[in-house]
Amino acid sequence: MREGMVRIPSGCAISGIISTKGIRFNGEAINRSIACMHERSNGLGGGFVAYGIYPEYRDLYALHLMYETPQARGETEEYLHKHFTVHQAELIPTGNATGIGEAPALWRYFVRPERKETENGPVRDNDDYVTASVMTINSRIHGAFVFSSGRNMGVFKGVGYPEDIARFFRLEEYEGYMWVAHGRFPTNTPGWWGGAHPLGVLDWSVVHNGEVSSYGINKRYLEMFAYRLELQTDTEVIAYLFDLLHRRHGVPLDLVCRTLTAPFWKDIDRGDEREREVYTALRRVYGSAMLNGPFSVIVAFNGTMIGLNDRIKLRPMVCGRKDHFTLMGSEESALREVAGDLDEVWHIRAGERFIARLEEGVTV
């Protein structure tokens, strides 16, 4: 948490790239982008998420797991075979990389849900079923952690600098249409493999620079809807809040962002009548979901990449465009490292969001 005797209050690096035409590209570009911000990390966490990397299994859920013991793997696989049809089970390919300590066993499973009821009763759909299963494994099987559970996407993370993590997971061998990366400088939570960013559930993934000072109330609010937070980092609440508000409650993405970073009451009172009505309703209904603290966030989900800043912009966020690519990051240099002369570049303002999507009609 300190470099020498100077605290780094704005550490962590985040970066994201999406081809809005759905063109797939390998992990070298995002690795260059995040490595450009090496000084924002301290080797205690790095990670990536890629979308579109498993086209042959696009209709299956890709579960990435880490195991601390053989017993944990045995219990988990027994659970998976009981609750899912497992189409493929394999070690996640890894290579040698300097700066990586002893890694847990890393496996992936391509599965299809087979039951419509959990120990807590019936579930609405497969997404609810997978979410409940992930939380059961993470909370009840000691030494097993599901760190990725979406379709046609995957999280790759661990303890190390992000460029070391990229080499370890051989990300140059994967091709995806959207990549997001994180270099961590832990402040309030431990640096460990499961707690490294990205944090996610289903197709949602989140990388975060800063801290969520409202974590306690956000966590208690999510627990009312049967979410279990087990990965020892405040960022986990952001992924679950997006899942709750958008997928389960049907709130449009733009309104989800406006809910999580709602303006101060003094600013709401200055708005026109329609704005006052909207923000007053959002704050009354979802007050416990609002995020407080200094943060900039990139959220990725099914052909969508979102950049989000806290209400007084205590962490940086830069966006840019180059041809069909939209890029986001903590520093402009990270964008130019990949795209060179950008067609357009701008900063996200306090409390604002920018949403980049695949072009209409593009399928991945």
Long-range contacts (C-beta under 8 A, 24 or more apart in sequence): 1-185, 1-186, 1-187, 3-42, 8-40, 8-185, 10-40, 10-209, 10-210, 10-314, 10-315, 10-316, 11-40, 11-41, 11-42, 11-184, 11-185, 11-187, 11-209, 12-40, 12-41, 12-182, 12-183, 12-184, 12-185, 12-208, 12-209, 12-210, 12-330, 13-37, 13-40, 13-41, 13-162, 13-181, 13-182, 13-183, 13-209, 13-329, 13-330, 13-331, 13-334, 14-180, 14-181, 14-182, 14-183, 14-207, 14-208, 14-209, 14-296, 14-297, 14-298, 14-328, 14-329, 14-330, 15-180, 15-181, 15-182, 15-298, 15-327, 15-328, 15-329, 15-330, 15-334, 16-178, 16-179, 16-180, 16-181, 16-207, 16-298, 16-300, 16-305, 16-307, 16-327, 16-328, 16-329, 17-178, 17-179, 17-180, 17-325, 17-326, 17-327, 17-328, 17-338, 18-177, 18-178, 18-179, 18-300, 18-305, 18-325, 18-326, 18-356, 18-358, 19-177, 19-178, 19-324, 19-325, 20-324, 20-325, 20-326, 20-356, 20-357, 20-358, 20-359, 20-362, 21-324, 21-358, 21-359, 21-362, 22-52, 22-177, 22-303, 22-358, 22-359, 22-362, 22-363, 22-364, 23-177, 23-324, 24-52, 24-175, 24-176, 24-177, 24-364, 25-175, 25-176, 25-177, 25-179, 26-171, 26-172, 26-173, 26-174, 26-175, 27-166, 27-171, 27-172, 27-173, 27-174, 27-176, 27-179, 28-171, 28-172, 29-179, 29-338, 30-166, 30-171, 30-179, 30-180, 30-181, 30-338, 31-162, 31-163, 31-166, 31-171, 31-172, 31-181, 32-337, 32-338, 33-181, 33-327, 33-329, 33-334, 33-335, 33-337, 33-338, 34-162, 34-163, 34-166, 34-181, 34-182, 34-183, 34-334, 35-161, 35-162, 35-163, 35-166, 36-331, 36-333, 36-334, 36-337, 37-183, 37-329, 37-330, 37-331, 37-333, 37-334, 38-161, 38-163, 38-183, 40-183, 40-185, 40-209, 40-330, 41-161, 41-162, 41-183, 41-184, 41-185, 42-184, 42-185, 42-186, 43-99, 43-159, 43-160, 43-161, 43-164, 44-159, 44-184, 44-185, 44-186, 44-191, 45-157, 45-158, 45-159, 45-160, 45-182, 45-183, 45-184, 45-186, 45-191, 45-195, 45-196, 45-197, 46-157, 46-158, 46-159, 46-160, 46-161, 46-162, 46-163, 46-164, 46-165, 46-166, 46-181, 46-182, 46-183, 46-184, 46-196, 47-155, 47-156, 47-157, 47-158, 47-162, 47-165, 47-181, 47-182, 47-184, 47-196, 47-197, 47-198, 47-207, 48-155, 48-156, 48-157, 48-162, 48-165, 48-166, 48-169, 48-171, 48-179, 48-180, 48-181, 48-182, 48-198, 49-148, 49-153, 49-154, 49-155, 49-156, 49-179, 49-180, 49-198, 49-200, 49-205, 49-207, 49-300, 50-153, 50-154, 50-156, 50-171, 50-174, 50-176, 50-178, 50-179, 51-152, 51-153, 51-176, 51-177, 51-178, 51-179, 51-203, 51-300, 51-302, 51-303, 51-364, 52-152, 52-153, 52-175, 52-176, 52-177, 52-178, 52-364, 53-152, 53-153, 53-154, 53-174, 53-175, 53-176, 54-110, 54-151, 54-152, 54-153, 54-154, 55-152, 55-364, 57-87, 57-88, 57-110, 57-151, 57-152, 58-151, 58-152, 59-112, 59-151, 60-87, 60-110, 60-111, 60-112, 60-151, 61-110, 61-111, 61-112, 61-113, 61-126, 61-130, 61-149, 61-150, 61-151, 62-108, 62-109, 62-110, 62-148, 62-149, 62-150, 62-151, 62-152, 62-153, 62-154, 63-108, 63-109, 63-110, 63-111, 63-134, 63-146, 63-148, 63-149, 64-92, 64-106, 64-107, 64-108, 64-146, 64-147, 64-148, 64-149, 64-154, 64-155, 64-156, 65-106, 65-107, 65-108, 65-109, 65-137, 65-144, 65-145, 65-146, 65-147, 66-103, 66-104, 66-105, 66-106, 66-107, 66-144, 66-145, 66-147, 66-193, 66-194, 67-104, 67-105, 67-106, 67-107, 67-143, 67-144, 68-104, 68-105, 68-143, 68-144, 69-142, 69-143, 70-105, 71-143, 72-141, 72-142, 72-143, 72-144, 73-105, 73-107, 73-144, 75-141, 75-144, 76-137, 76-141, 76-144, 79-133, 79-136, 79-137, 79-141, 80-109, 80-111, 83-113, 83-114, 83-115, 83-133, 84-109, 84-111, 84-112, 84-113, 84-114, 84-133, 85-111, 85-112, 85-114, 86-110, 86-111, 87-111, 87-112, 92-156, 92-169, 93-169, 93-170, 93-173, 94-168, 94-169, 94-170, 95-167, 95-168, 95-169, 95-170, 96-167, 96-168, 97-160, 97-164, 97-165, 97-167, 97-168, 98-164, 99-160, 99-161, 99-164, 100-158, 100-159, 100-160, 100-164, 100-165, 100-168, 101-159, 101-160, 103-158, 103-168, 103-193, 104-193, 108-154, 120-226, 127-202, 127-247, 128-248, 130-202, 131-201, 131-202, 131-243, 132-226, 134-201, 135-226, 135-227, 135-228, 135-230, 138-228, 138-230, 138-231, 139-228, 139-230, 145-193, 145-194, 145-230, 145-231, 147-194, 147-200, 147-231, 148-200, 148-205, 149-200, 149-201, 149-202, 150-200, 150-202, 150-203, 150-204, 150-205, 151-203, 152-364, 153-203, 153-205, 155-198, 155-200, 155-205, 157-182, 157-193, 157-196, 157-197, 157-198, 158-193, 158-196, 159-191, 159-192, 159-193, 159-196, 177-303, 177-358, 177-364, 178-300, 178-303, 178-305, 180-205, 180-207, 180-298, 180-300, 180-305, 181-207, 182-207, 182-208, 187-211, 188-234, 189-232, 189-233, 189-234, 190-232, 192-232, 194-231, 194-232, 195-231, 195-232, 195-233, 197-233, 197-235, 198-300, 199-231, 199-233, 199-235, 199-236, 199-238, 199-239, 200-239, 201-239, 201-240, 201-243, 202-243, 202-247, 203-301, 203-302, 204-239, 204-242, 204-243, 204-299, 204-300, 204-301, 205-239, 205-299, 205-300, 205-301, 206-235, 206-238, 206-239, 206-242, 206-297, 206-298, 206-299, 206-300, 207-235, 207-297, 207-298, 208-234, 208-235, 208-238, 208-295, 208-296, 208-297, 209-295, 209-296, 209-297, 209-315, 209-316, 209-330, 210-293, 210-294, 210-295, 210-296, 210-310, 210-314, 210-315, 211-293, 211-294, 211-295, 212-237, 212-238, 212-291, 212-292, 212-293, 212-295, 213-292, 213-293, 214-290, 214-291, 214-292, 214-293, 217-288, 218-288, 218-289, 218-291, 220-288, 221-288, 221-289, 237-291, 238-291, 238-297, 238-299, 239-299, 241-289, 241-291, 242-299, 242-301, 244-289, 245-286, 245-289, 246-301, 253-304, 253-306, 253-355, 254-353, 254-355, 255-282, 257-306, 257-308, 257-353, 257-355, 258-282, 258-353, 259-286, 259-289, 259-290, 260-289, 260-290, 260-291, 260-308, 261-290, 261-291, 261-308, 261-309, 261-310, 261-311, 261-351, 261-352, 261-353, 262-290, 262-311, 262-351, 263-311, 263-351, 264-311, 296-330, 296-348, 298-328, 303-357, 303-358, 303-362, 303-364, 304-355, 304-356, 304-357, 304-358, 305-355, 305-356, 305-357, 306-353, 306-354, 306-355, 306-356, 307-348, 307-353, 307-354, 308-348, 308-352, 308-353, 309-348, 309-349, 309-350, 309-351, 309-352, 309-353, 310-350, 310-351, 311-350, 311-351, 312-350, 312-351, 313-348, 313-349, 313-350, 313-351, 316-347, 317-347, 317-348, 318-345, 318-346, 318-347, 318-348, 319-345, 319-346, 319-347, 319-348, 319-354, 320-344, 320-345, 320-346, 321-345, 324-359, 326-356, 328-354, 328-356
